[in-house]
Structures are given as C-alpha cells and as structure tokens.
Amino acid sequence: MQSRTIFTIDNAKLDKTELDILYFIDSWLPTFNTWSVLELGQKCNLFATDATDAIDMLILHGLMEYDGSDDLVGRMVTVPREAQEWIVENSETINSLCAMNNTDLFDDTEIAEA
C-alpha cells in the first residue's frame, strides 16, 4: 500500500487505498453498486493484492459485502444501501482527503519542502 496513514471518518478507520476506492465508488452511486475486485483495482490504479486487502477492510467496516464470484471477472462485491447512504453523507470528507493525498494533482511549485 502507498500510505500507512489512517484517517477516521465517523468510526471507520480508513487508509489511502480504501479512500481511493470509496472515492471511485461515490462517483458511480447509485447507478452502479456492484463491482469486481479486479475492476476496482484497475480503476483505482492499484496492485491486485492492495485492492484485495482494501476491499477486505471495507467489508469488515460494513461498507461493502461479498457478492459471489463471476467466472469472467472473479470476486464480486456490492455496496449495501446503508453503506451507500454513509458514503453520500461523508462524500465531502472523502473527496477532500483524496485530493489532499493525491500528489499527482500538484506540481513541484505547490509542494512544501522540509
């Protein structure tokens, strides 16, 4: 994983990878609420193991649920209705944390040096 920093939103303790996945999911709710773990990893530019670990943590937080396995795309997950509501309620915080942690959004003149 890229970051060991933990961010707390309500009672959920999330790292950067989990936030990236929630940020992506938020942009598609409520149109899509079911994805393959592989697809989420690809869409968020993650290694497969990092995506799997992050999805497992999101499942433990109750923000995703296992939705079986597909022969073509593998392990599937879905975002339950309560989690969708939580993501929408915390959308501004998720977006702000993603922007703050995405160093690709900034050039060298905008980054503070120690």
Buried (B, 14 or more C-beta within 10 A) or exposed (E): EBEEEEBEBEEBEBBBBBBBBBBBBBEEBEEEBEBBBBBBBEBBEBEEEBBBBBBBBBEEBEBBBEBEEEEEEEBBBBBBEEBBEBBEEBBEBBBEBBEEBEEEEEEEEEEEEE
